[in-house]
Amino acid sequence: MKTTVAGPSYKEMLHPELLPPALRRSAAEAVARELDPLNLFNITWRGPDGRIRHVVLPKELTGVEANIVVLVGRHFPSGSHKVGPAYCTLMEGELAGEIAPDTSTIIGPSTGNFGIGTAYISRLKNYPAVVIMPEQMSRERYQRIRQYGGELDLTPGSESDVILVLERTEHYKKDPRNKILAQFELLPNYRFHRYVTGRSAIEAASAHGDGRIAAFVSAPGSAGTLAAADEIKAAFPESAVCALEPKECSTLFNNGRGTHRIEGIGDKMVTLIHNVLTTDYVIAIHDDDCVAGLELVERRAQLLERIAGAPAGSLVELQGIFGISGICNILGAIRLARHLGLGPGQNVVTIATDGFDRYPSVLSDLARRRGPLDDPALAGWFEEIFRGGSPQDILDVRPQPQKERLFGYKQRVWTAFGYSVAYLDSMKSQSFWDAEFEKIAPIDEALLARR
Ligand SMILES: Cc1ncc(COP(=O)(O)O)c(C=O)c1O
């Protein structure tokens, strides 16, 4: 009989210092051995020094007075914070007695990072895994999944064709041995980000400016990360929360649909776990601004320092920590700070989900698409990308008609997958989300009792 490997509680992911000291030391040593199951205990935003991993962007780059504080996700095991929701969904399934290593196969519907996290967690916890994802994602993603022993089932299209992934998932549901880590629907994703990411963001911001969070910005894929907003609003009710979308696939903005280049976000739906009550703004960002911005930040940092007038080394030292959606989040944070007129000492928090390691292949055809990458052209890009953005691309979704539009979209998507209108209606009250959040304490108790 195969046995499972225990991992951390929600509280220990937020505070790994609560782990027994010997376990914490062994987990720290396991970083050098990627496939060592002890790495489950390294699922945290904290670095070895106990600090929440984050950077504050140079003002010369952002062009705004407010601090843009970016939480850095690439140091999570498997290379992105998406491993957290994958772990929590599997862990909660085990505690509920629904998932067990000798009978279950883990299925991860994804556009990449959640699939990578699923393959990785399944490997560490002794399960076979199948990742369902679109066939046109970056090739680095497929390599990682195979490297962790995951099987791939590819569906047609790209990032914005996630509905096809969900439809393929329905086929797997017919075999009860298949256990779906349904990131778009299951609340462990909400719990991880509201509790672990939300409180980590609050702690990171406490060291800067006025110590508060004036705004939180995140481009949703599953909208798990956006759940951090619920905790941020509980601490700072005045904070503004903004979801970002590719302009080419502006579903939250105006029910739009289309293909785009920002891998991991813009999935042509309102996900089931998206608490639209706490989303205040939606900003549409041109997808190629993010790809070209990645080229500038990751490959032309020295030139960018000269163009922006940033201190030498200040951008070079940020190299490696951004992917395309990370640049999207930075651009959204800048544009929201400008729109709201945020001043010095105010903090805008956002997220870099993964790092540059999974995108070199995506930049390879930039010159073909946009012309020569010489210095004058790149200076023009800087202006357009970091100082650009139109007020027309910013939508206030606080008014009730906007909420109704988003609820309606959610209902159309999820009743088609068998959810009742009564359940969807219950999500229109904050008490639904708070009750889901309250489940963390008993889950942690059950986990510790079993471990
Ligand atoms: C690169 C990247 N950025 C952003 C996201 C969006 O995060 P979330 O699913 O928590 O909304 C994802 C999700 O897979 C991702 O892979």
The ligand as an ORCA input file, in Angstrom:
! r2SCAN-3c Opt
* xyz 0 1
  C       1.825     33.036    -14.708
  C       0.524     33.180    -14.004
  N       0.130     34.393    -13.651
  C      -1.052     34.605    -13.028
  C      -1.891     33.562    -12.744
  C      -3.222     33.844    -12.115
  O      -3.304     33.439    -10.780
  P      -4.678     32.966    -10.199
  O      -5.017     31.650    -10.830
  O      -4.433     32.831     -8.739
  O      -5.681     33.996    -10.515
  C      -1.509     32.267    -13.092
  C      -2.379     31.120    -12.827
  O      -2.129     30.015    -13.228
  C      -0.275     32.066    -13.731
  O       0.145     30.859    -14.090
*
